[in-house]
Amino acid sequence: MIADLYGYAVLPGQAIATPGVEAVLRRRERAGTAWTLAGLAPQGVLMAVLLPVGGPAGAIGWMLTITFSATTGLAVLWHRARRRERRILETYGWQVWPCRDQPVKVVSGDGERARGRRWTTENRVVLLQPDGQSHCSFPPPWDGWDGPGHRGPVAADEMWFAGDTRFGGVLAVPGGMPFRYVTRGRPGTRKGTPLEDELARRSGLMRD
C-alpha cells in the first residue's frame, strides 16, 4: 500500500480489533435497523389501507409509495455503507499518516458554479505525502461522531487511516476513535499493486 511506499507506520492486526470500535459498529447497525423499521412500517400500513380505497385516499396512498421508495433507498445506502465500513476495518490495519486541517474546495450541489461544476469550501483533514504536499483529503472523523468520548475537533498532526486512499476507507483520530467511513468523489488515478487491488476488492472498495 502507498503508506508502505512512503515509509509510514502500519500498525499490526486488523483495525476492527481496536478497543471500542466493534461496539460502535454494532450500535450503528442496530440504529440503522431500528430507523428502517420505524420509517417503513407506518408507511407500509397506510399504503395497504389507502390504496384499495381509491379516490382522494387512494391518491394519498400513491403519494406514500414515493416516500416509501425514497426511504427504502436511503435505508439500502445506509446498510451498504455500514457493511463496507465493517469489511474495511476487518481487512486493513491502521496506517499512520501525517496530516493537516485546511479548507478544501469540493464539488457541491449548493456551491457556486465554476468550470462547469458547483463548488463549496469545507474544512478537511488532508493526508500528506513525505514532501508535505497533499495526497488526498477527507471530512474530519469527529464530524457527526456518534460514539463515546470526545465529540469536537481534535488538534493532531497525525491521523489513522484504514483502507486504500485511491478509493476511501475509515479515517480515525490516533487511538481509533472517533472514526468515520470516508470515500473519494473520484477514485485516484494511481495504478495499484496486485496486493493493493486484492485488498481493495476484499474490502468492497474496488469492484471486480
Secondary structure, DSSP 4 states (H G I P E B T S, - for coil): -HHHHHT--B-SS-GGGSTTHHHHHHHHHHHHHHHHHHHHHHHHHHHHHHTTT-HHHHHHHHHHHHHHHHHHHHHHHHHHHHHHHHHHHHH-PPEEEEEEEEEEEEEEEEEEEETTEEEEEEEEEEEE-TTS-EEEEE--TTTT--SSS--S----SEEEEEEETTTEEEEE-TTS-SEEEEE-SS---PPPPHHHHHHHHHHTSS--
